[in-house]
């Protein structure tokens, strides 16, 4: 059950620590635009731990680098919203 479902069922009293909604990231390459992430959503509530797992090339590192603002110069967060501890940090 994700954070949104928990809120709908009244299981979450406090605001989430981290909310990611619709994260999209792309890279400009010589061959054109590569859409690395498309519509990533997740919520981490206070006291929770989130583990990101997946196959090689599935976007784990790009997702975390996008959140931290550490993408390579040719990378851009093109859509999405991140709310950390109640404050909006990017919105695409």
C-alpha positions in Angstrom: 0.0 0.0 0.0 1.5 3.3 -1.0 1.3 6.6 0.8 -1.6 7.9 -1.3 -3.7 4.7 -0.4 -2.7 5.1 3.2 -4.0 8.7 3.3 -7.2 7.7 1.5 -7.9 5.1 4.2 -7.0 7.5 7.0 -3.9 5.6 8.1 -1.5 8.6 7.8 -1.8 11.3 10.4 1.2 13.4 9.5 2.4 14.8 6.2 4.7 12.5 4.2 8.4 13.0 4.5 8.9 12.7 0.7 6.4 12.6 -2.1 7.4 12.2 -5.8 4.7 12.6 -8.4 5.0 12.2 -12.2 8.8 12.4 -12.3 10.2 12.5 -15.8 13.8 12.9 -16.9 15.4 13.0 -20.3 18.8 13.3 -21.8 19.9 15.1 -24.9 22.2 12.9 -27.0 23.8 13.1 -30.4 21.1 10.7 -31.6 18.3 12.7 -30.1 16.3 12.8 -26.9 16.3 9.8 -24.5 13.4 9.6 -22.1 15.0 7.9 -19.1 12.1 8.2 -16.6 8.4 8.4 -17.3 5.9 9.1 -14.6 7.6 7.8 -11.5 5.5 8.1 -8.3 6.3 7.2 -4.7 5.8 8.3 -1.1 8.0 7.8 1.9 6.3 8.5 5.2 8.2 9.6 8.3 9.9 6.5 9.9 9.7 4.5 6.7 12.6 3.3 4.6 12.4 2.9 0.8 14.6 0.5 -1.2 14.8 1.0 -4.9 15.5 -2.2 -6.8 15.3 -3.2 -10.5 17.2 -4.5 -13.5 20.2 -2.7 -14.9 19.1 0.3 -16.9 15.7 0.5 -15.2 16.2 4.1 -13.9 17.2 3.6 -10.3 20.3 5.8 -10.4 18.7 8.4 -12.8 15.8 8.7 -10.4 17.9 9.4 -7.4 20.2 11.7 -9.3 17.2 13.6 -10.5 15.9 14.1 -7.0 19.2 15.3 -5.7 19.8 17.7 -8.7 22.9 15.8 -9.7 22.2 14.9 -13.3 24.8 15.2 -16.0 24.7 18.5 -17.9 22.7 16.9 -20.7 20.0 15.6 -18.3 16.8 17.5 -17.5 13.9 16.8 -15.2 11.1 17.6 -17.6 8.0 16.9 -15.4 7.1 16.0 -11.9 6.8 17.3 -8.4 8.9 16.6 -5.3 7.7 17.6 -1.9 10.2 17.1 0.9 8.9 17.6 4.5 6.1 19.8 3.3 8.2 22.1 1.0 8.0 21.9 -2.8 11.4 21.5 -4.4 10.8 21.1 -8.1 7.8 21.1 -10.3 7.9 20.4 -14.0 
